[in-house]
Amino acid sequence: MKIAIIGTGNVGGALATKWAKAGHTLYLGVRNLEEFKGKELLKNPNTTALSIQEAVQIAELILISTPAPMAVEVTQSLGDTTGKIIIDAMNIVMGRGPQGYSNTSKAILDHTQTKDVVKCFNSTGFNNMENPNYNQEALDMFVAGDSERAKKAAIQLAKDAGFAECYNVGGNDKFELMEQFAFFWINLAMFQSYGRNIGFKLLKR
Ligand SMILES: NC(=O)c1ccc[n+]([C@@H]2O[C@H](COP(=O)([O-])OP(=O)(O)OC[C@H]3O[C@@H](n4cnc5c(N)ncnc54)[C@H](OP(=O)(O)O)[C@@H]3O)[C@@H](O)[C@H]2O)c1
């Protein structure tokens, strides 16, 4: 799959590396081709850097992993997204988000052409995206959004990144729940001092 990464920092960098190694073609969409976070990602296979609009134009799927307060500005900078899938990995943390929105996915939907927007890869630390393995098993991932097509793509990409399963949390009405779930992880990892090397797995019987 042709994937544009908008936001090539901790999260975008971890996923770009996993997906490039899994055989996808990666287009890093950056503001400044000379200087951007994650320049070392160009050493990965099948990876090039382009302007944001060029990367979006060429890609079938777009990962947005920029700071949440920039969600509207970044979405408006994408150009035409008709027919494309957007995966939103952002979280509003402690009120720091786009003005007038309680989750970033709604902000994206309101400022772009495609309706195929899902929230995924937001609910665990970037370190767990770099390495989802704990002893003999891998963590799970979670996805929400109305678009079945976008959810199917996100589920495949979660598996390509090494997560064991990617569970369907529901539709667009679960975007906020997904961000609260992320804050649940942040609370445990940071405020309760369990550290970043913790993650979620669903047990079943
Ligand atoms: N860190 C985590 O463990 C984690 C886990 C799950 C979800 N998240 C969420 O993922 C998002 C990114 O977090 P991160 O830790 O990966 O951030 P980060 O390392 O600081 O990277 C941010 C990236 O966003 C780019 N960027 C900033 N403003 C932009 C704009 N206006 N237009 C285009 N690109 C812009 C930066 O580009 P430049 O290189 O040009 O500065 C940089 O590549 C946040 O919303 C966060 O809540 C983070």
The ligand as a Gaussian input file, in Angstrom:
#p B3LYP/6-31G(d) Opt

LIG

0 1
 N        4.388000       9.989000      21.797000
 C        3.568000       8.950000      21.997000
 O        3.926000       7.945000      22.666000
 C        2.199000       8.966000      21.388000
 C        1.425000       7.791000      21.392000
 C        0.168000       7.767000      20.780000
 C       -0.298000       8.924000      20.162000
 N        0.452000      10.073000      20.202000
 C       -0.057000      11.264000      19.516000
 O        0.623000      11.329000      18.269000
 C        0.847000      12.681000      17.896000
 C        2.337000      12.882000      17.615000
 O        3.102000      12.610000      18.782000
 P        4.679000      12.405000      18.656000
 O        5.159000      12.091000      20.012000
 O        4.981000      11.468000      17.525000
 O        5.133000      13.902000      18.235000
 P        6.565000      14.444000      17.804000
 O        7.611000      13.393000      17.975000
 O        6.747000      15.750000      18.471000
 O        6.395000      14.701000      16.215000
 C        5.521000      15.644000      15.733000
 C        5.622000      15.681000      14.220000
 O        4.572000      16.550000      13.745000
 C        5.121000      17.434000      12.763000
 N        4.355000      18.684000      12.771000
 C        4.167000      19.559000      13.803000
 N        3.381000      20.566000      13.415000
 C        3.063000      20.351000      12.108000
 C        2.301000      21.045000      11.139000
 N        1.685000      22.199000      11.448000
 N        2.207000      20.527000       9.888000
 C        2.837000      19.374000       9.571000
 N        3.580000      18.654000      10.442000
 C        3.697000      19.146000      11.698000
 C        6.570000      17.634000      13.175000
 O        7.261000      18.015000      12.011000
 P        8.682000      18.781000      12.007000
 O        9.716000      17.734000      11.946000
 O        8.597000      19.610000      10.753000
 O        8.750000      19.606000      13.273000
 C        6.934000      16.227000      13.652000
 O        7.317000      15.416000      12.569000
 C        0.304000      13.549000      19.036000
 O       -0.994000      13.995000      18.684000
 C        0.232000      12.582000      20.207000
 O       -0.820000      12.914000      21.112000
 C        1.685000      10.104000      20.771000

